[in-house]
Amino acid sequence: MTSKKNKARSARETNRKFKKKANPLKIEKVEYIDYKDVSLLQKFMTDRSKIRGRGLSGVSVQEQRDVANAIKNAREMALLPYTKRTVSTRAPRAGADRREEEGVLELEDAAIPTGFEPEADLVEEPTVTEEVEA
């Protein structure tokens, strides 16, 4: 048995018609996907260097497999990056200025409490071995 929600959802999904994306390999008349053609391979990657799916790229199953293998080969040869760092500009937090004024320690300083002295018996002196002349 299916609920009314599922029936309504399935009816909506069957009425959708998707516009098929144009195949960029057919447009550029590419016969062989070469791992050295970095500009072509970057069209099939996101801004973070992930491989785009078949639905987003518009290629066939076999072409998607060839593109993925070419991208992986180019990454191995250091022609393409595995990942790219993206820096997002975010607004400063509300309490950031207040904490600086109060003198809260940074993460590097917070690891060692102030006024910490290691105990003498915990610190071992290096032992010196005397060389015996034969």
Steps between C-alpha positions, in 0.01 A plus 500: 500500500619847423398810683333800343823701530696241305234483226501877465879512490531225241238671280698824507829329422362318196373825346843665505686525175870563525687689234789285390833678536710539187804277481810726511716227343273483192493880471882522499525186283729317743569143396755402765504630857866565578624545857741772378214722376459684830271774369248241378515299821443808717157540337401174669621610845349725766673803649625274782644252246236233544391301196155611383231238464355385171181698549693825541758440229264362233719216373411136440586218739810389309620858451451572872712196581772617260489855637528376859796276413671784313451738796638240741798441273564876467485535879755222536729677252453827698330677209179551701460554874324250722334783693498878504467710809220752478501786745163627606468852631289494810394782724691519830329349799319732738714431809842501331587860590386459861720194555809677367442788741470263797832339409383146439794281400535377144502126428880480498523671839208309650683167479743602778344649812658822625748453783571138406838370611598139428597306810867426537460124536299480176782656297783256446853616444672342201747234605857528381684180423875495535698344224743236620836500330633154424 
